[in-house]
């Protein structure tokens, strides 16, 4: 059987309030007027990965996601939607659907990514190395998601990102160490057996875990069964597998041999270190796993491998409000090949059914959705406007996202903000770096900066 793909689509993420709501789970948040989940499905389909399980937290969110998939993916993909309890974590979600997993290898993909990195390359690397787990790593974004959840101007001077600290072998095929930057205060510890085996380890802080993993199903299920406290793939399961890939108790067996008078423990340990070092530097050998085990006796071992994406590729996770702003800007801008749309000679998209008033301009890197109406003397720059929006006259919209069915009154000025579906801005409202919840009404003549509008 080929790879079985699990998409972890989340539910109503607290990091994205007020953008997510009961009506709009995270997987259906719009990126250039398409649900973010659609980008994940297209990416998988491009690698001919069509047997998919979409895992959604919460019954209500699962019904909404399933309804959209039924209408959008008919005859294209084989998609099963599975609802799990909320806040169980990624590992907990996989435990809950374990009975659905039948393939030898499982590809796990976060449901909030927008990327052009082929997941099929991760699957191929995993099979080539016969790995227990293969992790896709990609370059840290220069101006990427903020952990604070702010948007617009508040992130112009960003706080240091919570970078991943990653240890690789000299050929960049094996994952020898992984930790979040926030976990490392002054010193960090690396298992001696791994350092002895690898000979040297390259420490990288310019790469990040992309939340795309290939697992041997048997290994994954064994860890989930034996470690019921594990909640997170990234924070629990993956570090555990990395730490234990060269078990220190393997070497203690050699001292047992010495005590039993069956050999020289010190020499055997030195020989094993040589064997392990040779193996790690010759990972592409077809007999890698067999040689590895023959050097260590009958101990159970496994390999943690990496696929490092090319730096020219695009990758963003929609895991904060800033990331939402970033990816919408990119997909209608420099990375518009991801959008799936054809752009005009003016480098924008204005739907044929949209209506523009007199002396209204829609600049490059903008999108105006189906059925939307924009009044006279308006200016739209580097922004996405959804479907069936009503925008008055003398309105300025810059670096913003306006979702479907929003209403914006005359004389409003919006910069670096998100206006959610069915929200209403009355006349002469000024917003800078704000987020307005779906259905919320902002009173006329008010001015706001860096605020979140949501019903209590």
TINU-16629 format. One line per 10 residues: number of its first residue (from 1); for each residue x, y, z of C-alpha. Coordinates in Angstrom, 2 decimals, padded with zeros to 5 digits, always signed. Layout:
NUM	X,Y,Z ~ ...
This chain:
1	+000.00,+000.00,+000.00 ~ +001.20,+003.51,-000.77 ~ +001.55,+006.29,+001.80 ~ -001.50,+007.14,+003.81 ~ -001.74,+010.88,+004.44 ~ -003.07,+012.46,+007.63 ~ -003.82,+016.19,+007.59 ~ -004.01,+017.67,+011.08 ~ -006.43,+020.53,+010.45 ~ -006.98,+021.72,+014.03
11	-010.20,+023.38,+015.06 ~ -010.89,+026.82,+016.50 ~ -007.32,+027.93,+017.27 ~ -006.94,+030.42,+020.13 ~ -003.87,+031.88,+018.37 ~ -006.12,+033.13,+015.58 ~ -008.94,+034.73,+017.57 ~ -010.92,+036.71,+016.40 ~ -010.25,+035.48,+012.85 ~ -011.53,+032.00,+013.67
21	-015.05,+031.63,+014.96 ~ -017.78,+029.02,+015.24 ~ -018.64,+029.78,+011.63 ~ -015.04,+029.67,+010.37 ~ -012.66,+027.01,+011.75 ~ -008.96,+027.44,+011.15 ~ -008.86,+025.13,+008.11 ~ -011.34,+027.36,+006.27 ~ -009.62,+030.71,+006.90 ~ -009.25,+032.44,+003.54
31	-005.89,+032.91,+001.82 ~ -006.48,+034.99,-001.31 ~ -010.18,+034.09,-000.99 ~ -009.51,+030.33,-000.83 ~ -009.57,+028.18,+002.34 ~ -006.04,+027.50,+003.57 ~ -006.88,+023.78,+003.51 ~ -007.31,+023.97,-000.27 ~ -003.61,+024.81,-000.63 ~ -002.68,+021.71,+001.37
41	-004.94,+019.47,-000.73 ~ -003.56,+020.87,-003.99 ~ +000.01,+020.37,-002.78 ~ -000.65,+016.73,-001.91 ~ -002.46,+016.09,-005.17 ~ +000.54,+017.47,-007.07 ~ +002.62,+014.65,-005.51 ~ -000.08,+012.10,-006.43 ~ -000.98,+011.64,-002.75 ~ -004.74,+011.21,-002.87
51	-005.66,+008.88,+000.01 ~ -006.25,+011.43,+002.78 ~ -007.62,+011.61,+006.31 ~ -008.41,+015.14,+007.50 ~ -008.47,+015.28,+011.30 ~ -010.49,+018.15,+012.78 ~ -010.86,+019.04,+016.45 ~ -014.51,+019.32,+017.46 ~ -017.68,+017.95,+015.87 ~ -018.95,+021.35,+014.69
61	-015.68,+022.26,+013.02 ~ -015.48,+018.80,+011.40 ~ -018.97,+019.21,+009.92 ~ -018.03,+022.56,+008.39 ~ -014.73,+021.29,+007.01 ~ -016.39,+018.12,+005.71 ~ -019.09,+020.14,+004.00 ~ -016.53,+022.26,+002.18 ~ -014.48,+019.20,+001.13 ~ -017.58,+017.48,-000.24
71	-018.29,+020.40,-002.53 ~ -014.69,+021.19,-003.53 ~ -013.00,+017.81,-003.94 ~ -015.59,+015.58,-005.59 ~ -013.91,+012.98,-007.88 ~ -010.45,+014.46,-007.29 ~ -009.35,+012.96,-004.00 ~ -010.35,+010.23,-001.58 ~ -010.83,+012.23,+001.62 ~ -012.15,+011.02,+004.95
81	-012.91,+013.58,+007.66 ~ -012.40,+012.42,+011.24 ~ -013.55,+014.43,+014.25 ~ -011.55,+014.21,+017.47 ~ -011.92,+015.90,+020.83 ~ -010.68,+019.47,+021.18 ~ -007.30,+020.30,+022.71 ~ -005.93,+016.75,+022.60 ~ -002.74,+017.81,+020.84 ~ -001.32,+016.39,+017.64
91	-000.27,+013.12,+019.29 ~ -003.66,+012.76,+020.93 ~ -005.40,+013.33,+017.60 ~ -003.38,+010.52,+016.03 ~ -004.19,+008.16,+018.92 ~ -007.86,+008.86,+018.35 ~ -007.71,+007.83,+014.68 ~ -005.18,+004.98,+015.06 ~ -007.76,+002.44,+013.87 ~ -007.92,+004.29,+010.52
101	-004.18,+003.90,+009.89 ~ -003.42,+000.79,+007.86 ~ -000.54,+001.64,+005.50 ~ +003.08,+000.76,+006.22 ~ +004.05,+004.47,+006.13 ~ +002.12,+007.53,+007.22 ~ +002.69,+011.07,+005.95 ~ +001.51,+013.66,+008.47 ~ +000.92,+017.21,+007.23 ~ -000.20,+020.27,+009.14
111	-003.44,+021.62,+007.70 ~ -002.35,+025.26,+007.90 ~ +000.55,+025.37,+005.44 ~ +000.92,+027.27,+002.20 ~ +003.92,+025.98,+000.29 ~ +005.33,+024.82,-003.03 ~ +007.63,+022.18,-001.48 ~ +006.54,+018.77,-002.80 ~ +005.62,+016.43,+000.09 ~ +006.34,+013.54,-002.24
121	+010.05,+014.34,-001.83 ~ +009.74,+013.73,+001.91 ~ +008.02,+010.40,+001.28 ~ +010.73,+009.36,-001.19 ~ +013.53,+010.27,+001.26 ~ +011.78,+008.30,+003.98 ~ +011.53,+005.17,+001.84 ~ +015.07,+005.49,+000.53 ~ +016.57,+005.49,+004.04 ~ +014.07,+003.03,+005.53
131	+013.66,+005.57,+008.34 ~ +011.48,+005.41,+011.41 ~ +010.70,+009.10,+010.93 ~ +011.66,+011.67,+008.32 ~ +011.24,+015.37,+009.06 ~ +011.00,+018.11,+006.47 ~ +013.13,+021.11,+007.35 ~ +013.00,+024.44,+005.57 ~ +014.67,+027.82,+005.88 ~ +013.51,+030.17,+008.60
141	+011.44,+032.98,+007.02 ~ +013.14,+036.36,+006.99 ~ +009.92,+038.08,+007.97 ~ +007.70,+035.31,+009.17 ~ +005.02,+034.48,+011.68 ~ +005.07,+036.19,+015.02 ~ +004.44,+034.26,+018.21 ~ +002.72,+037.30,+019.69 ~ -000.25,+037.03,+017.33 ~ -000.15,+040.74,+016.49
151	-000.40,+042.14,+012.99 ~ +000.74,+045.02,+010.90 ~ +002.82,+047.74,+012.51 ~ +003.18,+046.01,+015.87 ~ +005.50,+043.48,+014.29 ~ +007.73,+045.87,+012.35 ~ +010.26,+045.40,+015.13 ~ +009.82,+041.73,+015.79 ~ +010.75,+039.90,+018.93 ~ +013.29,+037.11,+018.38
161	+011.53,+034.10,+016.89 ~ +011.34,+030.81,+018.76 ~ +013.77,+029.19,+016.36 ~ +014.40,+025.49,+016.25 ~ +017.89,+024.33,+017.22 ~ +018.73,+021.37,+015.01 ~ +021.69,+018.98,+014.99 ~ +022.61,+017.19,+011.76 ~ +025.28,+014.73,+010.69 ~ +027.98,+015.87,+008.27
171	+026.00,+014.70,+005.22 ~ +022.79,+016.36,+006.44 ~ +020.83,+013.13,+006.24 ~ +020.26,+012.35,+009.92 ~ +018.50,+014.32,+012.62 ~ +020.71,+013.99,+015.70 ~ +019.23,+016.71,+017.91 ~ +016.20,+018.99,+017.97 ~ +014.93,+021.55,+020.49 ~ +013.10,+024.87,+020.49
181	+015.30,+027.89,+021.02 ~ +013.24,+028.84,+024.06 ~ +014.18,+025.56,+025.74 ~ +017.90,+026.36,+025.65 ~ +018.91,+028.84,+028.34 ~ +022.69,+028.61,+028.53 ~ +023.77,+025.01,+028.11 ~ +022.21,+022.05,+026.37 ~ +022.83,+018.33,+026.60 ~ +023.33,+015.92,+023.75
191	+023.49,+012.18,+024.33 ~ +027.09,+010.97,+024.38 ~ +026.26,+007.92,+022.28 ~ +025.02,+010.15,+019.43 ~ +028.14,+012.32,+019.49 ~ +030.38,+009.25,+019.59 ~ +028.54,+007.71,+016.68 ~ +028.40,+010.80,+014.49 ~ +031.94,+011.96,+015.18 ~ +030.73,+015.55,+014.80
201	+027.39,+017.32,+014.72 ~ +026.44,+020.44,+012.80 ~ +024.19,+022.75,+014.85 ~ +021.74,+024.83,+012.80 ~ +019.43,+027.62,+013.90 ~ +018.49,+028.73,+010.36 ~ +016.18,+025.76,+009.74 ~ +012.74,+025.06,+011.10 ~ +010.57,+022.00,+011.50 ~ +007.87,+022.37,+008.86
211	+005.37,+020.05,+010.61 ~ +005.50,+017.60,+007.72 ~ +006.57,+014.13,+008.89 ~ +006.80,+010.66,+007.41 ~ +006.53,+007.85,+009.98 ~ +006.67,+004.12,+009.91 ~ +003.20,+003.35,+011.17 ~ +004.42,+000.58,+013.52 ~ +006.96,+002.92,+015.15 ~ +004.48,+005.76,+015.54
221	+001.79,+003.57,+017.05 ~ +004.26,+001.93,+019.42 ~ +005.37,+005.30,+020.77 ~ +001.81,+006.58,+021.11 ~ +000.78,+003.40,+022.94 ~ +003.78,+003.29,+025.27 ~ +003.82,+007.03,+026.02 ~ +000.22,+008.01,+026.80 ~ +001.36,+011.34,+028.27 ~ +002.78,+012.49,+024.93
231	+000.55,+015.22,+023.47 ~ +002.65,+016.79,+020.74 ~ +004.44,+015.27,+017.76 ~ +006.99,+018.07,+017.66 ~ +007.58,+018.55,+021.37 ~ +007.21,+014.96,+022.60 ~ +007.26,+012.21,+019.96 ~ +009.96,+013.56,+017.66 ~ +012.52,+014.47,+020.38 ~ +011.96,+011.07,+022.00
241	+012.70,+009.23,+018.76 ~ +015.76,+011.38,+018.11 ~ +017.15,+010.81,+021.61 ~ +016.67,+007.06,+021.45 ~ +017.84,+006.32,+017.90 ~ +021.28,+005.33,+019.26 ~ +020.38,+003.93,+022.64 ~ +022.97,+004.32,+025.39 ~ +021.94,+000.95,+026.83 ~ +023.33,-000.65,+023.67
251	+026.79,+000.12,+024.92 ~ +026.04,-001.20,+028.42 ~ +025.53,-004.62,+026.82 ~ +029.18,-004.64,+025.86 ~ +030.20,-004.18,+029.51 ~ +027.99,-007.15,+030.34 ~ +029.96,-009.19,+027.81 ~ +033.18,-008.17,+029.55 ~ +031.82,-009.11,+032.97 ~ +030.78,-012.52,+031.64
261	+034.30,-013.12,+030.33 ~ +033.13,-013.27,+026.70 ~ +035.21,-010.42,+025.32 ~ +036.95,-007.13,+025.85 ~ +034.23,-004.57,+026.60 ~ +036.46,-001.54,+026.01 ~ +037.63,-002.74,+022.62 ~ +034.09,-003.70,+021.59 ~ +032.83,-000.25,+022.54 ~ +035.56,+001.40,+020.47
271	+034.77,-000.90,+017.55 ~ +031.09,-000.03,+017.79 ~ +031.87,+003.68,+017.71 ~ +033.88,+003.13,+014.53 ~ +031.06,+001.09,+013.00 ~ +028.43,+003.70,+013.87 ~ +030.54,+006.54,+012.52 ~ +031.07,+004.67,+009.26 ~ +027.37,+003.93,+008.97 ~ +026.31,+007.52,+009.53
281	+028.71,+008.70,+006.86 ~ +027.45,+006.12,+004.36 ~ +023.73,+006.47,+004.85 ~ +022.88,+005.86,+001.22 ~ +024.20,+002.28,+001.30 ~ +021.37,-000.20,+000.56 ~ +022.50,-002.34,+003.50 ~ +022.56,+000.57,+005.94 ~ +020.03,-000.85,+008.38 ~ +021.44,-004.36,+008.30
291	+025.01,-003.12,+008.91 ~ +023.77,-000.89,+011.69 ~ +022.13,-003.77,+013.51 ~ +025.02,-006.17,+012.92 ~ +027.35,-003.72,+014.63 ~ +025.15,-003.57,+017.70 ~ +023.98,-007.12,+018.16 ~ +020.24,-007.70,+018.42 ~ +019.27,-004.34,+019.89 ~ +016.26,-002.61,+018.35
301	+017.35,+000.54,+016.52 ~ +015.78,+003.14,+014.30 ~ +016.80,+006.08,+012.14 ~ +015.61,+009.69,+012.20 ~ +016.19,+011.33,+008.83 ~ +015.65,+014.76,+007.32 ~ +014.62,+016.24,+004.02 ~ +015.92,+019.80,+003.68 ~ +013.90,+021.88,+001.25 ~ +015.59,+024.16,-001.24
311	+015.93,+027.74,+000.01 ~ +014.16,+029.06,-003.08 ~ +010.93,+027.32,-002.08 ~ +008.08,+029.02,-000.26 ~ +006.75,+027.84,+003.09 ~ +004.53,+029.54,+005.68 ~ +002.32,+028.12,+008.41 ~ -000.84,+030.02,+009.16 ~ -000.36,+029.82,+012.93 ~ -000.73,+033.47,+013.99
321	-002.51,+036.61,+012.88 ~ +000.76,+037.99,+011.54 ~ +001.25,+034.81,+009.51 ~ -002.28,+035.25,+008.13 ~ -001.36,+038.75,+006.99 ~ +001.98,+037.60,+005.59 ~ +000.63,+034.71,+003.54 ~ -002.23,+036.73,+002.06 ~ +000.26,+039.42,+001.05 ~ +002.66,+036.89,-000.47
331	+000.11,+034.83,-002.40 ~ -001.16,+037.91,-004.27 ~ +002.38,+039.32,-004.51 ~ +005.76,+037.75,-005.07 ~ +004.48,+034.19,-004.61 ~ +001.34,+034.52,-006.72 ~ +002.11,+031.20,-008.47 ~ +000.61,+029.58,-005.35 ~ -002.76,+031.27,-005.74 ~ -004.04,+029.23,-008.66
341	-005.35,+032.42,-010.29 ~ -004.40,+034.26,-013.47 ~ -003.33,+037.82,-012.77 ~ -004.06,+040.76,-015.04 ~ -001.50,+042.94,-016.81 ~ -001.78,+045.23,-013.77 ~ -000.66,+042.33,-011.52 ~ -003.99,+042.16,-009.73 ~ -007.24,+040.19,-009.84 ~ -010.58,+041.95,-010.18
351	-013.43,+039.48,-010.62 ~ -015.52,+040.22,-013.74 ~ -018.65,+040.59,-011.60 ~ -017.06,+043.15,-009.26 ~ -018.09,+046.80,-009.64 ~ -015.72,+049.78,-009.34 ~ -016.88,+053.36,-008.89 ~ -015.60,+056.45,-010.65 ~ -011.92,+057.33,-010.04 ~ -011.41,+054.19,-007.92
361	-008.04,+052.45,-008.23 ~ -007.12,+048.86,-007.41 ~ -003.33,+048.63,-007.37 ~ -000.89,+045.80,-008.05 ~ -000.92,+042.81,-005.69 ~ -004.61,+043.22,-004.92 ~ -007.62,+040.93,-005.21 ~ -011.26,+041.93,-005.47 ~ -013.70,+039.06,-005.12 ~ -016.86,+038.02,-006.89
371	-019.84,+040.36,-006.62 ~ -018.09,+043.01,-004.52 ~ -018.88,+046.69,-005.00 ~ -016.49,+049.58,-004.40 ~ -017.71,+053.19,-004.45 ~ -016.23,+056.32,-006.00 ~ -012.75,+057.70,-005.32 ~ -011.50,+054.68,-003.41 ~ -007.94,+053.36,-003.23 ~ -007.03,+049.70,-002.65
381	-003.34,+048.79,-002.26 ~ -001.74,+045.39,-001.52 ~ -004.98,+044.03,-000.09 ~ -007.45,+041.15,-000.49 ~ -011.16,+041.94,-000.60 ~ -013.52,+038.99,-000.43 ~ -016.77,+038.15,-002.16 ~ -019.93,+040.28,-002.04 ~ -018.42,+043.08,+000.03 ~ -019.97,+046.56,+000.04
391	-017.46,+049.40,+000.21 ~ -018.56,+053.05,+000.18 ~ -016.93,+056.08,-001.37 ~ -013.64,+057.76,-000.42 ~ -012.36,+054.60,+001.29 ~ -008.66,+053.74,+001.60 ~ -007.61,+050.12,+002.16 ~ -003.88,+049.31,+002.48 ~ -002.11,+046.05,+003.44 ~ -005.36,+044.55,+004.72
401	-007.70,+041.59,+004.34 ~ -011.45,+042.12,+004.06 ~ -013.41,+038.86,+004.17 ~ -016.69,+037.97,+002.45 ~ -019.86,+040.03,+002.94 ~ -018.15,+042.82,+004.93 ~ -019.58,+046.34,+004.77 ~ -017.35,+049.43,+004.91 ~ -018.93,+052.88,+005.10 ~ -017.96,+056.09,+003.34
411	-014.71,+057.79,+004.30 ~ -013.14,+054.84,+006.14 ~ -009.38,+054.30,+006.28 ~ -008.05,+050.78,+006.90 ~ -004.39,+049.87,+007.18 ~ -002.70,+046.61,+008.25 ~ -006.01,+045.21,+009.48 ~ -008.31,+042.20,+009.11 ~ -012.06,+042.70,+008.69 ~ -013.85,+039.37,+009.10
421	-016.97,+038.18,+007.31 ~ -020.20,+040.16,+007.78 ~ -018.44,+042.79,+009.90 ~ -019.58,+046.37,+009.46 ~ -017.55,+049.57,+009.64 ~ -019.78,+052.62,+009.81 ~ -018.83,+055.94,+008.17 ~ -015.42,+057.57,+008.77 ~ -013.89,+054.73,+010.83 ~ -010.08,+054.70,+010.94
431	-008.34,+051.39,+011.73 ~ -004.63,+050.71,+011.90 ~ -003.30,+047.23,+012.81 ~ -006.69,+046.02,+014.06 ~ -008.77,+042.86,+013.79 ~ -012.56,+042.96,+013.63 ~ -014.54,+039.82,+014.47 ~ -017.17,+038.39,+012.12 ~ -020.46,+040.27,+012.46 ~ -019.03,+043.04,+014.66
441	-020.11,+046.67,+014.12 ~ -017.52,+049.45,+014.57 ~ -019.19,+052.76,+015.38 ~ -019.01,+055.76,+013.05 ~ -016.23,+058.31,+013.38 ~ -014.06,+056.20,+015.69 ~ -010.28,+055.85,+015.41 ~ -008.41,+052.77,+016.62 ~ -004.87,+051.43,+016.56 ~ -003.69,+047.96,+017.52
451	-007.09,+046.86,+018.84 ~ -009.11,+043.66,+018.59 ~ -012.87,+043.97,+018.23 ~ -014.83,+040.95,+019.46 ~ -018.09,+040.38,+021.28 ~ -017.58,+039.33,+024.91
